[in-house]
Structure formats: structure tokens, C-alpha cells
Amino acid sequence: MIPLALVINILVLATLCLALIREQPAMDAAYGPDTPARGILIAMYLTILGLSVLALVAPLPLAAVQTLVAFQVIYKLTTALTVGLSNPVVRANLAIAAFHTVALATSL
């Protein structure tokens, strides 16, 4: 399931990063206006995207890939505490975190 988790990362983050970089109007409703903080978030998303692609095409140690997926679970769960459940990004993050948690559990 870890490879599927990486594919989900790639599909979601590629789409999301393009929308954020192109400053699609719908992104303001979910992420707020374009600010330095949003730029930092895009950088984090691009990093996760790049590492996900690398993990699919290069023989990375399983522990490294598990760490990448675990990091995402932690930050996605934390957004529920820092942003709240009313935000659609947080709700989507929680769904992805649930899948990633199952992927991690089955990879142990």
C-alpha cells in the first residue's frame, strides 16, 4: 500500500501545487490569500511531491519512505488542531491521513 500512498501524493500534490502556483481563485477560499506563508506551504508540498516521485522511481530504503508518509500523517492531523475541521483542506487532509495510516500499518 505504500506505493499507492505515493501515487496518491503525486496526483493530489501535482494538481494542488499547479492550482496554488497559478493562483486559481478557488484556492483563496481554502488556503487564504497569497502570502509568504502560502509560499512556504507550496515549498513543503513540492518537497513531498518530489520525494514521492523519487521514492517510486529510485530504490529508497523502506524506512525513508515510511518516514515521509508518517510525516504527512502527523502534519495532516495537526492541521485539524491548528486550523479546525470547518476548513475543506483539513477534511481532505484527514481522509488522506487515514489512508496513509493504513498504508503505514500494513508496511510494518
C-alpha positions in Angstrom: 0.0 0.0 0.0 3.0 2.3 0.4 3.3 2.6 -3.4 -0.3 3.6 -3.7 0.2 6.2 -0.9 3.0 7.7 -3.0 0.8 7.7 -6.1 -2.0 9.5 -4.2 0.6 12.1 -3.0 1.7 12.7 -6.6 -1.8 13.0 -8.0 -3.1 15.2 -5.2 0.0 17.4 -4.8 0.7 17.9 -8.5 -2.9 19.1 -9.0 -2.8 21.2 -5.9 0.5 22.8 -6.5 -0.4 23.8 -10.0 -3.6 25.4 -8.7 -1.8 27.3 -6.0 1.1 28.4 -8.2 -1.4 29.6 -10.9 -3.3 31.4 -8.1 -6.6 29.9 -9.0 -9.4 31.9 -7.3 -10.8 28.8 -5.6 -7.6 28.4 -3.7 -8.1 31.6 -1.8 -11.2 30.3 -0.2 -9.4 27.2 1.1 -5.9 28.5 1.7 -6.4 32.2 2.2 -4.8 34.9 0.1 -1.4 34.6 -1.5 1.1 35.3 1.3 4.6 34.3 2.2 3.1 31.6 4.5 1.3 30.1 1.5 4.6 30.2 -0.5 6.2 28.2 2.3 3.3 25.7 2.2 3.8 25.3 -1.6 7.5 24.7 -1.0 6.6 21.9 1.5 4.1 20.4 -0.9 6.6 20.5 -3.7 9.2 18.8 -1.5 6.7 16.0 -0.6 5.8 15.7 -4.3 9.4 15.4 -5.3 10.3 12.9 -2.7 7.2 10.8 -3.6 8.3 10.7 -7.2 11.8 9.8 -6.2 10.5 7.0 -3.9 8.6 5.5 -6.8 11.5 5.6 -9.3 14.5 5.0 -7.1 15.3 2.2 -4.7 14.9 4.2 -1.4 15.0 2.3 1.9 11.5 1.4 3.1 12.3 3.3 6.4 12.9 6.5 4.5 9.6 6.2 2.6 7.7 5.3 5.8 9.2 8.4 7.4 7.9 10.5 4.5 4.4 9.0 4.9 4.4 9.3 8.7 5.4 13.0 8.5 2.4 13.6 6.4 0.1 11.8 8.8 1.4 13.9 11.6 1.2 17.2 9.9 -2.3 16.5 8.4 -3.6 15.5 11.9 -2.0 18.6 13.4 -3.8 20.9 10.9 -7.1 19.8 12.5 -5.9 21.3 15.8 -4.4 24.4 14.3 -7.0 25.3 11.6 -10.1 23.4 12.7 -12.5 21.0 11.0 -14.5 23.6 9.1 -11.8 24.1 6.5 -12.2 21.8 3.5 -8.4 21.3 3.2 -8.3 19.9 6.7 -11.1 17.5 6.0 -9.3 16.3 2.8 -6.1 16.0 4.8 -7.8 13.8 7.4 -9.1 11.4 4.7 -5.6 11.2 3.2 -4.1 10.7 6.7 -6.4 7.8 7.3 -5.3 6.1 4.1 -1.7 6.8 4.9 -2.1 5.4 8.4 -3.4 2.1 6.9 -0.6 2.1 4.4 2.0 2.5 7.2 0.4 -0.1 9.4 0.4 -2.7 6.6 4.1 -1.9 5.7 5.4 -2.8 9.2 
